Amino acid sequence: MKQGLRKWTQSMAGDDLDQRLQGSRPENEYGVDPFGFSLDYALSAIGPFVWLYKHYFRVDTFGIEKVPAGRVLLISNHSGQLPVDGAMIGVAMLTEAKPARVIRSMVEKWVPSLPFISTFFARVGQIVGTPENCRRLLEKDEAILVFPEGIKGISKLYPQRYQLQEFGLGFMRLALETNTPIIPIAVIGGEEQAPAVVNVKPLAKLLGFPVMPLTPYGAPFPLPVKYRLYFGDPLYFTGRADDDDSELEKKVKVVRAAIQTMIEQGLKERKAVFW
């Protein structure tokens, strides 16, 4: 079954996928890296996401050639109650980037408490978003995906769509500390995939989730919206990682403004939500 799933992935992503992923192999003899990532497992498991990318969300990608080699922080807007936006960025980097790259996404600290899902996330390369974890991966020249809106991004209601929430400062401290370029990314389509009309906080607390936004049809099942991913020009920053928050906020505002500009441009360019 594993081989069948892997062949399915390669049939959609290209038979030369293994060759394009040279250098992305785990380092130890057990087939996983220190964070539990297994490239073999990931290539067998991501077939459904590649199918979603190509046939369900029909993703159009712009500017992915701007992503530099080596360590990089991918900073994106965030939306939807399911991490579809992160998955689509990951598939884009795997199938559209030259050479193909595996990205590592920073997930919320409560994710490891979820049974089964936490193991799956680790095997496909997602890690808890602590500064130490991110720092170690950047030192190995990895590509790290961060959603600095955090929980606020996925708890937005439909009237708030495409309104960027406040960004955290942590990613900027890491960029300065590790001399890492930042690629701003704008995701168009994610805000409509599961339009939330109300956030049921008592239910979220009961289930142990940080938020529980509900759609008009109840479950957060993603609708077949048309996704558009915009990769911006690399941003390079200088300064000290331990600067005052006020200094870091100035730099973070540059990244936020770049993403907001691409969002506005993307909304102008798209003809409709579903095609």
GUTISE-928202 format. One record per residue: x negated, y negated, z of N, C-alpha, C in turn. Coordinates in steps of 0.05 Angstrom, whole numbers, plus 5000, padded with zeros to 4 digits. Atoms other than C-alpha are relative to their C-alpha. Example, Ala and Ser with C-alpha at 12.3 -4.5 7.8 and 13.67 -1.06 7.14 Angstrom:
BEGIN
4982 / 5024 / 5000 / 4754 / 5090 / 5156 / 4982 / 4976 / 5000
5016 / 5024 / 4999 / 4727 / 5021 / 5143 / 5015 / 4978 / 5014
end
This chain:
BEGIN
4983 / 5024 / 5000 / 5000 / 5000 / 5000 / 4983 / 4975 / 5000
5018 / 5023 / 4998 / 4943 / 4952 / 5018 / 4988 / 4994 / 4973
5012 / 5004 / 5026 / 4910 / 4963 / 4951 / 5021 / 4989 / 4980
4979 / 5009 / 5017 / 4977 / 4953 / 4916 / 5005 / 4970 / 5004
4995 / 5028 / 4994 / 4988 / 4886 / 4951 / 4977 / 4983 / 4990
5023 / 5016 / 5010 / 4917 / 4864 / 4934 / 5001 / 4997 / 4970
4998 / 5002 / 5029 / 4927 / 4881 / 4861 / 5021 / 4980 / 4991
4978 / 5020 / 5006 / 4992 / 4841 / 4862 / 4989 / 4972 / 5003
5012 / 5027 / 4996 / 4954 / 4781 / 4890 / 4983 / 4993 / 4977
5019 / 5006 / 5022 / 4900 / 4787 / 4837 / 5015 / 4997 / 4974
4985 / 5004 / 5025 / 4952 / 4794 / 4782 / 5011 / 4972 / 4996
4990 / 5028 / 5001 / 4978 / 4725 / 4800 / 4978 / 4980 / 5002
5021 / 5019 / 4995 / 4914 / 4692 / 4823 / 4976 / 5003 / 4981
5022 / 4995 / 5018 / 4867 / 4722 / 4771 / 4984 / 5024 / 5008
5015 / 4976 / 4994 / 4829 / 4787 / 4766 / 4972 / 4994 / 5010
5027 / 5007 / 4992 / 4764 / 4749 / 4778 / 5000 / 4986 / 5027
4998 / 5013 / 4974 / 4788 / 4725 / 4847 / 4977 / 5007 / 5018
5022 / 4992 / 4983 / 4736 / 4766 / 4884 / 4974 / 4986 / 4992
5025 / 5013 / 5009 / 4680 / 4737 / 4841 / 5001 / 4970 / 5007
4998 / 5029 / 4994 / 4706 / 4666 / 4852 / 4998 / 4995 / 5030
5002 / 5004 / 4971 / 4706 / 4678 / 4927 / 4973 / 5009 / 5012
5027 / 4993 / 4991 / 4633 / 4697 / 4931 / 4991 / 4980 / 5022
5009 / 5018 / 4978 / 4605 / 4670 / 4997 / 5021 / 4996 / 5021
4979 / 5003 / 4980 / 4672 / 4673 / 5033 / 5004 / 5025 / 5016
4997 / 4975 / 4986 / 4661 / 4741 / 5063 / 4994 / 4996 / 5030
5006 / 5001 / 4971 / 4663 / 4752 / 5139 / 4971 / 5009 / 5005
5029 / 4995 / 4995 / 4595 / 4758 / 5171 / 4994 / 5025 / 5015
5008 / 4977 / 4984 / 4599 / 4818 / 5218 / 5008 / 5026 / 4987
4997 / 4973 / 5011 / 4601 / 4892 / 5206 / 5028 / 5011 / 5003
4973 / 4991 / 4996 / 4673 / 4898 / 5229 / 5020 / 4988 / 4979
4983 / 5011 / 5020 / 4700 / 4859 / 5170 / 5016 / 4976 / 5008
4986 / 5025 / 4991 / 4724 / 4799 / 5211 / 4979 / 4981 / 5010
5018 / 5020 / 4989 / 4692 / 4734 / 5232 / 5006 / 4997 / 5030
4995 / 5003 / 4971 / 4688 / 4711 / 5306 / 5028 / 4991 / 5007
4973 / 5009 / 4994 / 4758 / 4682 / 5300 / 5021 / 5020 / 4992
4981 / 4979 / 5008 / 4790 / 4746 / 5273 / 5008 / 5000 / 4971
4993 / 5002 / 5028 / 4793 / 4726 / 5200 / 4988 / 5023 / 4984
5009 / 4979 / 5018 / 4789 / 4782 / 5149 / 5008 / 4993 / 4972
4994 / 5008 / 5027 / 4783 / 4764 / 5076 / 5015 / 5023 / 4986
4986 / 4978 / 5013 / 4804 / 4834 / 5054 / 5029 / 5001 / 5008
4973 / 5001 / 4990 / 4866 / 4830 / 5098 / 5015 / 4977 / 4987
4987 / 5024 / 5011 / 4882 / 4760 / 5073 / 5008 / 5004 / 4971
4994 / 4997 / 5028 / 4878 / 4779 / 5000 / 5022 / 5021 / 4996
4978 / 4981 / 5002 / 4926 / 4837 / 5013 / 5026 / 4988 / 5010
4976 / 5010 / 4986 / 4974 / 4795 / 5055 / 5012 / 4975 / 4986
4991 / 5026 / 5010 / 4979 / 4730 / 5015 / 5016 / 5002 / 4974
4986 / 4997 / 5025 / 5012 / 4759 / 4953 / 5027 / 4986 / 5000
4974 / 5014 / 5000 / 5082 / 4735 / 4974 / 4997 / 4969 / 4999
5004 / 5029 / 5001 / 5054 / 4664 / 4985 / 4991 / 4991 / 4973
5007 / 5007 / 5027 / 5022 / 4664 / 4917 / 5024 / 5000 / 4982
4975 / 4999 / 5015 / 5089 / 4685 / 4888 / 5017 / 4975 / 5005
4985 / 5024 / 4993 / 5123 / 4629 / 4926 / 4988 / 4975 / 4986
5014 / 5023 / 5012 / 5071 / 4580 / 4900 / 5006 / 4998 / 4970
4997 / 5000 / 5028 / 5079 / 4600 / 4828 / 5029 / 5000 / 4990
4973 / 4994 / 5011 / 5152 / 4620 / 4821 / 5023 / 4988 / 5016
4978 / 5010 / 4984 / 5194 / 4593 / 4879 / 4998 / 4970 / 5003
5005 / 5029 / 4997 / 5164 / 4524 / 4894 / 4988 / 4987 / 4976
5011 / 5009 / 5025 / 5131 / 4519 / 4826 / 4981 / 4976 / 5003
5017 / 5022 / 4990 / 5075 / 4477 / 4855 / 4984 / 4988 / 4977
5018 / 5015 / 5017 / 5041 / 4423 / 4814 / 4978 / 4988 / 5018
5022 / 5009 / 4984 / 4972 / 4404 / 4840 / 4984 / 4979 / 4984
5014 / 5022 / 5012 / 4936 / 4339 / 4825 / 4975 / 4992 / 5016
5024 / 5010 / 4987 / 4864 / 4319 / 4840 / 4984 / 5020 / 5017
5013 / 4981 / 4983 / 4841 / 4384 / 4871 / 4970 / 5002 / 4994
5028 / 5000 / 5007 / 4775 / 4377 / 4834 / 4984 / 4980 / 5016
5014 / 5019 / 4983 / 4759 / 4320 / 4882 / 4989 / 5011 / 5026
5009 / 4987 / 4975 / 4748 / 4368 / 4940 / 4971 / 5007 / 4997
5029 / 4994 / 5003 / 4672 / 4370 / 4950 / 4993 / 5028 / 5010
5010 / 4975 / 4989 / 4632 / 4432 / 4963 / 4991 / 4996 / 5028
5009 / 5002 / 4972 / 4611 / 4447 / 5034 / 5022 / 4992 / 5019
4980 / 5006 / 4980 / 4644 / 4425 / 5097 / 5018 / 4977 / 4992
4981 / 5021 / 5007 / 4706 / 4383 / 5089 / 5025 / 5003 / 5018
4975 / 5001 / 4985 / 4767 / 4362 / 5129 / 5022 / 4992 / 4980
4977 / 5006 / 5017 / 4833 / 4365 / 5090 / 5022 / 4990 / 5019
4981 / 5013 / 4982 / 4881 / 4317 / 5123 / 5026 / 4994 / 4985
4974 / 5001 / 5015 / 4955 / 4321 / 5103 / 5023 / 4991 / 5018
4975 / 5004 / 4986 / 5024 / 4298 / 5121 / 5013 / 5027 / 5005
4989 / 4975 / 4991 / 5067 / 4351 / 5154 / 5030 / 4999 / 5001
4971 / 5000 / 4999 / 5139 / 4371 / 5149 / 5011 / 5029 / 4999
4988 / 4974 / 5000 / 5188 / 4429 / 5154 / 4995 / 5015 / 5025
5003 / 4984 / 4975 / 5198 / 4477 / 5212 / 4982 / 5024 / 4996
5018 / 4978 / 5006 / 5159 / 4532 / 5177 / 4975 / 4989 / 4986
5024 / 5011 / 5011 / 5086 / 4521 / 5156 / 4996 / 5005 / 4971
5002 / 4995 / 5029 / 5101 / 4525 / 5082 / 4980 / 4981 / 4987
5019 / 5019 / 5012 / 5062 / 4461 / 5067 / 4971 / 5009 / 5002
5027 / 4990 / 4996 / 4999 / 4490 / 5097 / 4994 / 5024 / 4982
5004 / 4976 / 5017 / 5009 / 4556 / 5060 / 4996 / 4992 / 4971
5003 / 5008 / 5028 / 5017 / 4520 / 4993 / 4973 / 4986 / 4995
5027 / 5012 / 5003 / 4954 / 4479 / 5004 / 4979 / 5022 / 5000
5018 / 4978 / 5000 / 4918 / 4543 / 5021 / 4999 / 5015 / 4974
4998 / 4986 / 5026 / 4942 / 4578 / 4958 / 4988 / 4983 / 4978
5012 / 5018 / 5020 / 4923 / 4517 / 4917 / 4969 / 5002 / 5000
5029 / 4998 / 4998 / 4852 / 4520 / 4943 / 4989 / 5027 / 4991
5008 / 4974 / 5007 / 4850 / 4594 / 4930 / 5002 / 5005 / 4969
4995 / 4994 / 5028 / 4878 / 4594 / 4859 / 4993 / 4977 / 4981
5005 / 5023 / 5018 / 4866 / 4523 / 4831 / 4972 / 4989 / 5003
5026 / 5012 / 4996 / 4800 / 4501 / 4862 / 4979 / 5016 / 4986
5023 / 4988 / 5014 / 4735 / 4516 / 4825 / 4974 / 4992 / 5014
4991 / 4972 / 4996 / 4705 / 4554 / 4857 / 5022 / 5002 / 5021
4978 / 4995 / 4981 / 4762 / 4585 / 4897 / 4989 / 4997 / 5029
5008 / 5003 / 4973 / 4759 / 4569 / 4971 / 5022 / 5009 / 5019
4982 / 4993 / 4978 / 4790 / 4598 / 5034 / 5000 / 4977 / 5019
4999 / 5021 / 4980 / 4814 / 4544 / 5081 / 5008 / 5011 / 5027
4993 / 4992 / 4973 / 4822 / 4548 / 5156 / 5018 / 4978 / 5011
4981 / 5019 / 4990 / 4883 / 4514 / 5185 / 4999 / 4999 / 5030
4998 / 5004 / 4971 / 4887 / 4485 / 5255 / 5029 / 5003 / 5008
4972 / 4996 / 4991 / 4950 / 4511 / 5290 / 5003 / 4991 / 5028
4995 / 5010 / 4973 / 4983 / 4487 / 5354 / 4993 / 5022 / 5020
5009 / 4982 / 4979 / 4961 / 4517 / 5420 / 5021 / 5021 / 5008
4980 / 4982 / 4991 / 5028 / 4551 / 5431 / 5003 / 5024 / 4980
4996 / 4979 / 5021 / 5023 / 4594 / 5367 / 4989 / 5027 / 5010
5010 / 4974 / 4991 / 4979 / 4649 / 5399 / 5019 / 5014 / 5019
4982 / 4986 / 4982 / 5036 / 4663 / 5447 / 5022 / 5015 / 4985
4979 / 4987 / 5016 / 5080 / 4687 / 5390 / 4991 / 5029 / 4993
5008 / 4972 / 5007 / 5078 / 4764 / 5383 / 5000 / 5004 / 4970
5003 / 4993 / 5028 / 5056 / 4792 / 5316 / 4990 / 4977 / 4983
5007 / 5023 / 5017 / 5053 / 4723 / 5284 / 4972 / 4991 / 5006
5027 / 5009 / 4992 / 4991 / 4704 / 5324 / 4978 / 5017 / 4987
5020 / 4982 / 5012 / 4953 / 4765 / 5299 / 4998 / 4995 / 4970
4999 / 5005 / 5029 / 4975 / 4753 / 5227 / 4985 / 4974 / 4993
5013 / 5026 / 5004 / 4953 / 4680 / 5231 / 4970 / 5002 / 5002
5028 / 4997 / 4997 / 4885 / 4699 / 5257 / 4987 / 5015 / 4977
5011 / 4984 / 5022 / 4874 / 4752 / 5203 / 4998 / 4985 / 4974
5000 / 5016 / 5025 / 4890 / 4702 / 5147 / 4985 / 4974 / 5003
5019 / 5023 / 4997 / 4843 / 4649 / 5176 / 5009 / 4976 / 5016
4990 / 5023 / 4984 / 4886 / 4604 / 5220 / 4988 / 5002 / 5028
5012 / 5000 / 4974 / 4856 / 4583 / 5286 / 5013 / 4978 / 5017
4990 / 5020 / 4982 / 4878 / 4545 / 5348 / 4983 / 4974 / 4997
5013 / 5025 / 5006 / 4862 / 4472 / 5337 / 4985 / 4986 / 5022
5017 / 5013 / 4980 / 4811 / 4459 / 5391 / 4976 / 4987 / 4987
5024 / 5013 / 5012 / 4752 / 4412 / 5378 / 4977 / 5020 / 4997
5022 / 4981 / 5001 / 4703 / 4469 / 5393 / 5003 / 5019 / 4976
4995 / 4982 / 5022 / 4735 / 4516 / 5343 / 4994 / 4986 / 4973
5004 / 5015 / 5025 / 4736 / 4463 / 5289 / 4971 / 4994 / 4995
5028 / 5007 / 5002 / 4665 / 4442 / 5303 / 4983 / 5023 / 4991
5015 / 4976 / 5008 / 4638 / 4513 / 5297 / 5005 / 5007 / 4971
4994 / 4993 / 5028 / 4673 / 4523 / 5230 / 4987 / 4979 / 4981
5012 / 5021 / 5017 / 4649 / 4456 / 5202 / 4970 / 5004 / 4998
5029 / 4994 / 5000 / 4578 / 4475 / 5221 / 4993 / 5022 / 4981
5004 / 4979 / 5019 / 4587 / 4535 / 5176 / 5010 / 4992 / 4972
4991 / 5011 / 5026 / 4610 / 4490 / 5118 / 5027 / 5010 / 4991
4973 / 4991 / 5007 / 4682 / 4512 / 5120 / 5018 / 4976 / 4992
4979 / 5020 / 5006 / 4743 / 4474 / 5093 / 5022 / 5003 / 5021
4981 / 4999 / 4978 / 4789 / 4456 / 5151 / 5024 / 4983 / 4993
4975 / 5015 / 5005 / 4862 / 4435 / 5142 / 5012 / 4992 / 5027
4989 / 5011 / 4975 / 4890 / 4389 / 5196 / 5025 / 4983 / 4993
4976 / 5017 / 5001 / 4959 / 4359 / 5204 / 5001 / 4982 / 5024
5003 / 5017 / 4976 / 4946 / 4300 / 5250 / 5026 / 4989 / 5011
4974 / 5008 / 4988 / 5021 / 4285 / 5259 / 5008 / 5021 / 5021
4994 / 4979 / 4980 / 5024 / 4351 / 5298 / 5030 / 5006 / 5001
4972 / 4993 / 4996 / 5092 / 4369 / 5327 / 5019 / 4979 / 4990
4982 / 5021 / 5009 / 5120 / 4301 / 5309 / 5006 / 5003 / 4970
4996 / 4997 / 5028 / 5112 / 4319 / 5236 / 5022 / 5020 / 4994
4980 / 4979 / 5006 / 5154 / 4382 / 5238 / 5027 / 4996 / 5015
4975 / 5006 / 4986 / 5207 / 4352 / 5285 / 5015 / 4976 / 4988
4986 / 5023 / 5013 / 5227 / 4295 / 5238 / 5027 / 5009 / 4989
4974 / 4994 / 5011 / 5300 / 4293 / 5219 / 5000 / 4989 / 4971
4999 / 5007 / 5028 / 5321 / 4284 / 5147 / 4999 / 4970 / 4994
5002 / 5029 / 5005 / 5331 / 4208 / 5151 / 4972 / 4989 / 5003
5027 / 5009 / 4996 / 5258 / 4203 / 5172 / 4980 / 5011 / 4980
5018 / 4986 / 5019 / 5231 / 4241 / 5112 / 4980 / 4980 / 4987
5023 / 5015 / 5012 / 5164 / 4216 / 5085 / 4992 / 4975 / 5015
5010 / 5021 / 4982 / 5155 / 4168 / 5143 / 4979 / 5012 / 5018
5022 / 4989 / 4985 / 5087 / 4185 / 5170 / 5002 / 4993 / 5030
5001 / 5005 / 4971 / 5085 / 4193 / 5246 / 4972 / 4993 / 5008
5026 / 5008 / 4989 / 5028 / 4171 / 5290 / 4980 / 5023 / 4997
5021 / 4980 / 5003 / 4962 / 4207 / 5275 / 4984 / 5002 / 5026
5019 / 4996 / 4978 / 4919 / 4237 / 5329 / 4972 / 4991 / 4991
5027 / 5010 / 5006 / 4846 / 4215 / 5333 / 4980 / 5022 / 4999
5020 / 4978 / 4998 / 4813 / 4283 / 5342 / 4986 / 5006 / 4975
5014 / 4993 / 5025 / 4799 / 4296 / 5269 / 4979 / 4980 / 4993
5020 / 5021 / 5007 / 4762 / 4230 / 5262 / 4976 / 5003 / 5018
5023 / 4995 / 4983 / 4718 / 4245 / 5322 / 4983 / 5023 / 4989
5015 / 4978 / 5011 / 4699 / 4311 / 5290 / 4987 / 4993 / 4974
5012 / 5008 / 5025 / 4687 / 4280 / 5222 / 4975 / 4984 / 5005
5023 / 5016 / 4994 / 4639 / 4230 / 5253 / 4978 / 5016 / 5013
5020 / 4984 / 4986 / 4605 / 4281 / 5297 / 4985 / 5019 / 4982
5012 / 4980 / 5017 / 4592 / 4330 / 5241 / 4994 / 4990 / 4972
5005 / 5012 / 5026 / 4584 / 4281 / 5183 / 5015 / 5014 / 4978
4983 / 4985 / 5018 / 4642 / 4312 / 5147 / 5018 / 4981 / 4983
4982 / 5017 / 5016 / 4679 / 4279 / 5088 / 5029 / 5009 / 5004
4971 / 4995 / 4996 / 4755 / 4274 / 5092 / 5014 / 4997 / 4973
4983 / 5001 / 5024 / 4802 / 4290 / 5034 / 5029 / 4996 / 5009
4972 / 5004 / 4994 / 4871 / 4259 / 5043 / 5018 / 5015 / 4981
4981 / 4984 / 5016 / 4929 / 4302 / 5018 / 5028 / 4990 / 5005
4971 / 5007 / 4997 / 5001 / 4282 / 5004 / 5016 / 5024 / 4989
4983 / 4978 / 5008 / 5053 / 4337 / 5001 / 5028 / 4989 / 4995
4973 / 5008 / 5008 / 5117 / 4321 / 4963 / 5018 / 5025 / 4996
4982 / 4977 / 5002 / 5175 / 4369 / 4970 / 5006 / 5013 / 5027
4997 / 4987 / 4974 / 5164 / 4394 / 5041 / 5022 / 4989 / 5017
4980 / 5013 / 4983 / 5211 / 4344 / 5072 / 5028 / 5009 / 4993
4973 / 4991 / 5008 / 5270 / 4372 / 5032 / 5003 / 5030 / 5001
4998 / 4971 / 5001 / 5254 / 4446 / 5038 / 5019 / 5011 / 5021
4981 / 4992 / 4979 / 5293 / 4452 / 5104 / 5008 / 4975 / 5015
4992 / 5026 / 4989 / 5327 / 4386 / 5118 / 5013 / 5002 / 5028
4990 / 4998 / 4973 / 5336 / 4379 / 5193 / 5020 / 4978 / 5006
4980 / 5020 / 4994 / 5398 / 4343 / 5218 / 5002 / 4995 / 5030
4999 / 5004 / 4971 / 5390 / 4353 / 5294 / 4978 / 5017 / 5012
5020 / 4986 / 4985 / 5336 / 4374 / 5343 / 5012 / 5009 / 5026
4987 / 4989 / 4976 / 5366 / 4420 / 5396 / 4979 / 5006 / 5021
5021 / 4998 / 4981 / 5318 / 4409 / 5453 / 5005 / 5021 / 5021
4996 / 4979 / 4980 / 5352 / 4454 / 5505 / 4995 / 5028 / 4989
5005 / 4974 / 5012 / 5349 / 4513 / 5456 / 4970 / 5004 / 4996
5029 / 4998 / 5003 / 5276 / 4498 / 5441 / 4987 / 5007 / 5026
5011 / 4995 / 4974 / 5260 / 4498 / 5515 / 5006 / 5029 / 5009
4993 / 4973 / 4993 / 5298 / 4563 / 5525 / 4983 / 5021 / 4986
5016 / 4981 / 5015 / 5259 / 4598 / 5470 / 4970 / 4996 / 5002
5028 / 5006 / 4996 / 5193 / 4567 / 5490 / 4987 / 4987 / 4976
5011 / 5014 / 5023 / 5185 / 4527 / 5426 / 4999 / 4970 / 5006
5002 / 5028 / 4995 / 5164 / 4454 / 5425 / 5023 / 4984 / 4988
4978 / 5013 / 5013 / 5221 / 4434 / 5378 / 5018 / 5022 / 4988
4981 / 4982 / 5013 / 5283 / 4466 / 5348 / 5019 / 4984 / 4982
4983 / 5015 / 5018 / 5308 / 4425 / 5289 / 5018 / 5020 / 4984
4981 / 4983 / 5014 / 5370 / 4455 / 5255 / 5008 / 4986 / 4974
4991 / 5009 / 5026 / 5390 / 4449 / 5183 / 5030 / 5001 / 4998
4971 / 4998 / 5003 / 5461 / 4440 / 5157 / 5010 / 5029 / 4997
4992 / 4972 / 5003 / 5462 / 4515 / 5142 / 4988 / 5017 / 5022
5008 / 4986 / 4976 / 5433 / 4534 / 5210 / 4970 / 5007 / 5000
5028 / 4990 / 4999 / 5367 / 4572 / 5198 / 4982 / 4982 / 4983
5018 / 5017 / 5015 / 5305 / 4535 / 5172 / 4990 / 5014 / 4975
5009 / 4986 / 5024 / 5303 / 4579 / 5109 / 4993 / 4979 / 4978
5009 / 5020 / 5020 / 5264 / 4539 / 5056 / 5015 / 5002 / 4974
4987 / 5002 / 5026 / 5303 / 4516 / 4995 / 4979 / 5000 / 4978
5019 / 4999 / 5022 / 5271 / 4524 / 4926 / 4994 / 4973 / 4988
5008 / 5026 / 5009 / 5246 / 4453 / 4922 / 4976 / 5001 / 4982
5024 / 5002 / 5016 / 5193 / 4431 / 4873 / 4978 / 4986 / 5016
5022 / 5011 / 4984 / 5127 / 4420 / 4909 / 4980 / 4986 / 4981
5021 / 5015 / 5014 / 5075 / 4369 / 4887 / 4978 / 4994 / 5021
5022 / 5004 / 4981 / 5006 / 4367 / 4921 / 4981 / 4980 / 4987
5019 / 5021 / 5009 / 4962 / 4305 / 4913 / 4975 / 5000 / 5018
5026 / 5001 / 4986 / 4888 / 4309 / 4933 / 4987 / 4973 / 4993
5012 / 5026 / 5004 / 4856 / 4241 / 4942 / 4970 / 5000 / 4999
5029 / 5003 / 5001 / 4785 / 4215 / 4935 / 4988 / 5005 / 5028
5013 / 4996 / 4974 / 4736 / 4236 / 4990 / 4996 / 4974 / 5015
5005 / 5023 / 4982 / 4731 / 4187 / 5048 / 4977 / 5006 / 5018
5023 / 4996 / 4983 / 4666 / 4179 / 5084 / 4999 / 4978 / 5021
4999 / 5019 / 4978 / 4661 / 4146 / 5152 / 4974 / 5001 / 5016
5023 / 5001 / 4983 / 4603 / 4124 / 5195 / 5008 / 4989 / 5027
4994 / 5009 / 4973 / 4601 / 4110 / 5269 / 4995 / 5022 / 5020
5005 / 4981 / 4979 / 4598 / 4145 / 5335 / 5025 / 5015 / 5007
4976 / 4984 / 4993 / 4644 / 4202 / 5354 / 5011 / 4992 / 5027
4990 / 5008 / 4974 / 4649 / 4174 / 5425 / 5007 / 4970 / 5001
4991 / 5028 / 5000 / 4669 / 4104 / 5403 / 5027 / 4998 / 5014
4974 / 5005 / 4988 / 4729 / 4073 / 5437 / 5022 / 5007 / 4981
4977 / 4992 / 5016 / 4797 / 4095 / 5413 / 5007 / 4978 / 4980
4993 / 5023 / 5017 / 4808 / 4025 / 5384 / 4984 / 5001 / 4974
5017 / 4998 / 5023 / 4749 / 4035 / 5337 / 5008 / 5024 / 4982
4992 / 4976 / 5016 / 4771 / 4105 / 5316 / 5027 / 4995 / 4987
4974 / 5005 / 5012 / 4842 / 4080 / 5304 / 4998 / 4985 / 4974
5004 / 5015 / 5025 / 4816 / 4032 / 5251 / 4994 / 5019 / 4977
5008 / 4981 / 5021 / 4785 / 4090 / 5213 / 5024 / 5018 / 4993
4977 / 4982 / 5004 / 4846 / 4135 / 5223 / 5021 / 4986 / 4983
4981 / 5015 / 5016 / 4890 / 4080 / 5194 / 4993 / 5000 / 4970
5009 / 4999 / 5028 / 4849 / 4082 / 5130 / 5010 / 5027 / 4987
4991 / 4974 / 5010 / 4864 / 4157 / 5122 / 5031 / 5000 / 4998
4971 / 5000 / 5000 / 4937 / 4147 / 5140 / 5011 / 4983 / 4977
4991 / 5017 / 5022 / 4944 / 4090 / 5090 / 4996 / 5013 / 4973
5005 / 4986 / 5025 / 4913 / 4132 / 5035 / 5021 / 5021 / 4995
4979 / 4980 / 5004 / 4963 / 4188 / 5047 / 5026 / 4987 / 4994
4975 / 5013 / 5004 / 5021 / 4140 / 5051 / 5002 / 4989 / 4971
5000 / 5010 / 5028 / 5001 / 4109 / 4984 / 5005 / 5023 / 4980
4995 / 4977 / 5018 / 4998 / 4178 / 4951 / 5028 / 5010 / 5002
4972 / 4992 / 4996 / 5065 / 4196 / 4981 / 5018 / 4983 / 4984
4983 / 5019 / 5015 / 5097 / 4134 / 4952 / 4997 / 5004 / 4970
5004 / 4995 / 5029 / 5065 / 4147 / 4884 / 5013 / 5026 / 4991
4988 / 4974 / 5007 / 5087 / 4219 / 4885 / 5030 / 4999 / 4999
4971 / 5002 / 5000 / 5158 / 4201 / 4902 / 5010 / 4985 / 4975
4993 / 5015 / 5025 / 5159 / 4152 / 4843 / 4998 / 5018 / 4976
5005 / 4983 / 5024 / 5132 / 4205 / 4795 / 5019 / 5023 / 4997
4983 / 4977 / 5002 / 5178 / 4262 / 4812 / 5028 / 4992 / 4989
4974 / 5006 / 5013 / 5242 / 4265 / 4771 / 5024 / 5010 / 5017
4979 / 4989 / 4983 / 5283 / 4308 / 4820 / 4988 / 5017 / 5021
5010 / 4984 / 4978 / 5277 / 4347 / 4884 / 4995 / 5029 / 4993
5001 / 4971 / 5005 / 5288 / 4416 / 4854 / 4987 / 5007 / 4973
5014 / 4994 / 5025 / 5253 / 4410 / 4786 / 4982 / 4977 / 4991
end
